[in-house]
Amino acid sequence: MPADFLQLEGKRIAVFGVANRKSVAWHVVQELGDAGVEVALVVRSPERRESVAKLAGDLPIFVCDVEFPEQIEALAHELSARFERLDGIVHSIAFGDYSEGPKPFHETNKEQFLRALDISCFSLVAISNAFKDLLTPQASVVTVSISTTRMASENYGFMAPVKAALDSSLAFLAKSFSNFSEVRFNAVAPGLLKTSASAGIPGYVDSYLYAERATLRGRAVQTAEVAATVAFLLSPKSSGINAQRLVIDAGMEVNYFDQRLIAGFLGTNSSGA
């Protein structure tokens, strides 16, 4: 197999959402760096830039809080002045305010829901629009979703509908951009991961441990596995994939009735009669 099988060497890609070494975005940066990609990091705040700089070394780091349209536009101008083109964008941005703890979905606060929708979903639309003239005609845009938005996990709450909106937006962005380019829009949709962001979700650890048992291999999905799939979707080798989501859950969705899980459930709930 050739060293540059993915044909990514020399590409320029902006990666949004690096927070720390556990971030999906940081694993993507490492994967792309190994493939010879020129990476530009985009973080949320000047403070975050200082902390990420300790990881990133000489990689350029830009600041953009996607809640503010003027910052997205300013970033587009800043990157245009530095790079004549971008071959891809990685959107690894999500935010959910769980400060009030887990609540029944029908009690979701409107402000919380709309802010999560703005940061986690609409930001992809806004970034794509602001960067449309900087992207090459065959560029690839990849976002990070979740393995399923149809499972009503109480602790994840309003974020699942927000991710469903993100997934739906892929088709509409791909259709819109097809009027003037071949830019592709896809998502990686991982199962439960061990990241700093997930640690803020109430009850996440128990869900993570269950998900690990539910995989066909009995081992949790690794963030590096997600990053490798992102790299594939950014590469010309995935040129026929557009407006899709690739699920990365180690087979969990087909294994909910695994005999080991059932036996464990029956053992826990046995009446002893």
C-alpha positions in Angstrom: 0.0 0.0 0.0 1.4 3.4 -0.9 2.5 5.7 2.0 -0.1 8.3 1.0 -2.9 5.9 0.3 -5.5 8.5 1.4 -3.9 11.2 -0.9 -4.0 13.8 1.9 -0.4 14.9 1.8 -0.2 18.6 1.1 -3.9 19.3 1.7 -4.9 22.2 3.9 -7.7 21.5 6.5 -9.2 23.6 9.2 -10.1 21.7 12.4 -12.7 23.4 14.7 -13.1 22.3 18.3 -9.8 21.2 19.9 -10.1 21.6 23.6 -7.6 19.2 25.1 -5.7 16.0 24.3 -8.9 13.9 24.8 -10.9 15.9 22.2 -12.0 14.1 19.0 -10.7 17.2 17.2 -7.2 16.7 18.7 -7.1 13.0 17.6 -8.1 14.2 14.1 -5.3 16.8 14.1 -2.8 14.0 14.9 -4.2 11.7 12.3 -4.0 14.4 9.6 -0.5 15.4 10.7 0.7 11.9 10.2 -0.9 12.0 6.7 1.1 15.1 5.7 -1.8 17.6 6.0 -1.2 21.3 6.8 -3.6 21.8 9.7 -5.1 25.0 11.0 -6.7 24.7 14.4 -9.7 26.8 15.5 -10.5 27.1 19.1 -13.3 29.0 21.1 -11.3 31.6 23.1 -7.9 33.2 23.6 -7.7 31.2 26.9 -8.3 28.0 25.0 -5.6 29.0 22.5 -3.1 29.3 25.3 -3.8 25.8 26.7 -4.0 24.1 23.2 -0.7 25.7 22.2 1.0 23.4 24.7 -0.2 20.5 22.6 -0.1 22.0 19.1 3.5 23.2 19.0 4.0 25.2 15.9 0.6 24.6 14.4 -1.3 27.8 13.7 -4.2 28.4 16.1 -7.1 30.7 15.4 -9.8 31.9 17.7 -13.5 31.9 16.8 -16.5 31.7 19.1 -19.2 30.4 16.8 -22.0 31.9 18.8 -21.0 35.2 17.2 -21.5 35.5 13.4 -19.0 38.4 13.2 -16.3 36.1 14.6 -17.0 33.5 12.0 -16.8 36.1 9.2 -13.6 37.6 10.7 -12.1 34.1 10.8 -12.9 33.5 7.2 -11.1 36.7 6.2 -8.2 35.8 8.4 -7.8 32.4 6.9 -8.3 33.8 3.4 -5.4 36.1 3.9 -3.1 33.3 5.1 -4.3 30.4 2.8 -5.3 30.6 -0.8 -7.5 27.6 -0.4 -8.8 25.0 2.0 -9.3 21.4 1.1 -11.5 20.6 4.1 -13.2 21.5 7.3 -13.7 19.4 10.4 -16.6 20.6 12.6 -16.1 19.1 16.0 -18.2 21.5 18.0 -21.0 20.7 20.5 -22.4 22.4 23.6 -25.1 21.4 26.0 -25.9 23.1 29.3 -26.5 20.4 31.8 -26.1 22.7 34.8 -29.6 22.0 36.0 -29.0 18.3 36.0 -31.0 15.6 34.1 -34.6 16.6 33.6 -37.5 15.0 31.7 -37.3 16.0 28.0 -40.7 17.9 28.2 -39.2 20.2 30.8 -36.3 21.3 28.5 -35.5 24.9 28.9 -36.1 26.9 25.6 -32.9 29.0 26.1 -30.8 25.8 26.7 -32.2 24.1 23.7 -31.8 27.0 21.3 -28.3 27.7 22.5 -27.3 24.1 22.0 -28.9 24.2 18.5 -27.0 27.3 17.6 -23.6 26.1 18.7 -23.8 22.4 17.8 -25.8 22.6 14.6 -26.3 26.0 13.0 -22.6 26.8 13.4 -21.9 24.2 10.7 -24.2 26.1 8.3 -22.7 29.4 9.2 -19.1 28.2 8.8 -19.8 26.5 5.5 -21.4 29.7 4.2 -18.6 32.0 5.4 -15.9 29.6 3.9 -17.6 28.7 0.6 -15.2 30.9 -1.5 -12.1 29.5 0.3 -13.0 25.9 -0.2 -11.7 24.1 -3.2 -14.4 22.7 -5.6 -13.7 19.1 -4.3 -13.3 20.0 -0.7 -14.8 17.8 2.1 -16.6 19.0 5.2 -16.9 16.5 8.1 -18.9 17.0 11.3 -19.1 14.9 14.5 -22.5 13.5 15.4 -23.6 10.5 17.5 -24.4 6.9 16.6 -28.1 7.3 17.0 -30.6 10.1 17.7 -33.5 7.7 18.0 -32.6 6.2 21.4 -34.2 8.3 24.1 -31.4 8.4 26.6 -32.6 10.4 29.6 -29.3 11.9 30.5 -28.4 13.0 27.0 -31.7 14.8 26.8 -32.1 17.7 24.4 -28.8 17.1 22.7 -30.1 14.1 20.7 -32.7 16.2 18.8 -30.0 18.8 18.3 -27.7 16.2 16.7 -30.6 15.0 14.6 -30.9 18.5 13.2 -27.2 18.4 12.5 -27.5 15.2 10.6 -30.4 16.5 8.6 -28.5 19.7 7.6 -25.9 17.6 5.8 -28.3 16.8 2.9 -29.4 20.4 2.6 -25.8 21.7 2.6 -24.7 19.1 0.1 -27.6 20.0 -2.2 -27.0 23.8 -1.9 -23.2 23.5 -2.6 -23.9 21.2 -5.5 -25.1 24.2 -7.5 -21.6 25.6 -7.7 -19.1 22.9 -6.5 -18.5 19.2 -5.6 -18.0 20.0 -1.9 -19.1 17.0 0.2 -20.7 17.1 3.6 -20.6 14.0 5.8 -20.7 13.1 9.5 -18.9 10.5 11.7 -21.4 9.1 14.2 -19.5 7.5 17.0 -20.9 5.5 20.0 -20.0 6.6 23.5 -16.4 8.0 23.8 -14.2 8.8 26.8 -13.8 12.6 26.3 -13.6 15.6 28.6 -16.8 16.9 27.1 -18.8 13.7 27.7 -17.7 13.8 31.4 -20.1 16.8 31.8 -23.1 14.7 30.9 -25.0 13.4 34.0 -24.7 9.6 34.4 -22.4 9.3 31.4 -19.9 6.9 33.0 -22.6 4.2 33.6 -23.9 4.6 30.0 -20.3 4.3 28.7 -19.6 1.1 30.6 -22.9 -0.4 29.4 -22.1 0.6 25.8 -18.7 -1.0 26.1 -20.4 -4.3 27.1 -22.9 -4.0 24.3 -20.3 -3.8 21.5 -19.7 -7.0 19.6 -16.1 -7.0 20.6 -16.6 -6.1 24.3 -14.4 -3.1 24.0 -15.4 0.6 23.7 -15.0 2.7 20.6 -11.7 4.5 20.7 -11.4 8.2 19.8 -8.5 7.3 17.5 -10.9 5.1 15.5 -13.2 8.0 15.0 -10.3 10.3 13.9 -9.2 7.7 11.3 -12.7 7.7 9.8 -12.7 11.5 9.7 -9.4 11.4 7.8 -11.0 8.9 5.3 -14.0 11.2 4.7 -11.7 14.1 4.1 -9.7 12.2 1.6 -10.3 11.8 -2.2 -10.7 8.1 -1.5 -14.2 8.8 -0.2 -15.1 11.0 -3.1 -18.3 9.1 -3.8 -19.7 9.6 -0.2 -21.9 12.7 0.2 -24.6 13.7 2.7 -24.0 10.6 4.8 -23.3 9.6 8.3 -20.9 6.8 9.1 -21.7 5.0 12.3 -18.7 4.0 14.4 -20.1 1.9 17.3 -18.2 -1.4 17.1 -21.5 -3.2 16.2 -23.4 -2.0 19.3 -26.6 -1.2 17.5 -27.1 -4.9 16.5 -26.2 -6.3 19.9 -28.7 -5.1 22.4 -30.1 -8.6 22.9 -26.7 -10.1 23.6 -27.1 -13.2 25.9 -24.5 -11.8 28.3 -26.4 -8.5 28.7 -29.7 -10.4 29.2 -28.1 -12.8 31.7 -26.7 -9.8 33.6 -30.1 -8.1 33.6 -31.9 -11.2 34.8 -29.3 -11.8 37.5 -29.7 -8.2 38.8 -33.5 -8.3 38.7 -34.0 -11.9 40.0 -36.6 -12.2 42.7 -34.8 -15.1 44.2 -38.0 -17.2 44.2 
